[in-house]
């Protein structure tokens, strides 16, 4: 079965309004457990998400189309249905309730402000951070990510890896981000010549990790490190600062209320260097991971498309 590219379909006026304004059948995507979850959660439409993927991975994604009463994305000949945010092959699309939805969100400009959390928000973070919540419930169907990143098994993934020198360390990463990582390295080294905070950051570097075939701690889900698409940076010394929410939770039941000033963080220039190449920083998540950067260019594209669609909707473009 071949998905029909969207530009080849004809639409009724009502459908055009639906596509342009995104004013009906909006799907609120779960922002947990990985995102910062803003207090007002925007609705992100299925087409926005899939188009964001197409823009982020033009060499791998062939088309996005409306087919069989659902949005479909085609990755090198293989079709995946939106299926309520589960991104499933046709053989599994009717069983969507068995799977956990993927996490999509508008990547924020700033890290969250714990002092502004409501009592309800704190209780929610306690719930989703519990070991019981982390382990129980359905998991993602991994077919979509395996098709996108090129491997479902360890041996397949490792054939995609390359070794790069990054900030004086040798790490393994997915070949698709080799050039991005080298540009980040060059940019950070350039900043260090004039920015004392960046220079000090490089001096205090402890370890840097890239590819590592493993599950996300406390879950059965495969980490982005397992695809070679994440980088962890740790300093030689943390002092008394928090760096990862689960480590902090082992000693502090109010881990979510640790102020930003008491969390270790790379300099802003380092964070921006990563973001400019399609990475997101785990310090902007409520379940914070201050050392963690992962390649999620689709999230940056979702934010861009959301602004475009919202502007169209605001001015009634596409409506009758």
Secondary structure, 3 states (H helix, E strand, C coil): CCCCCHHHCCCCHHHHHHHHHCCCCCCCCCCCCCCCCCCCCCCCCHHHHHHHHHHHCCCCEEEEEEECCEEEEEECCEEEECCCCCCECHHHHHHHHHCCCCCCCCCCCCCCCHHHCCHHHHHHHHHHCCHHHHHCCCCCCCHHHHHHHCCCCHHHHHCCEEEEEECCEEEEEEHHHHHHHHHHHHHHHHHHCCCHHHHHHHHCEEEEECCCCCECCCCCCECHHHHCCEEEEEECCCCCCECEHHHHHCCCCCHHHCCHHHECCCCHHHHHHHHCCCEEEHHHCCCCECCEEEECHHHHHHHHHHHHHHHHHHCCCCCC
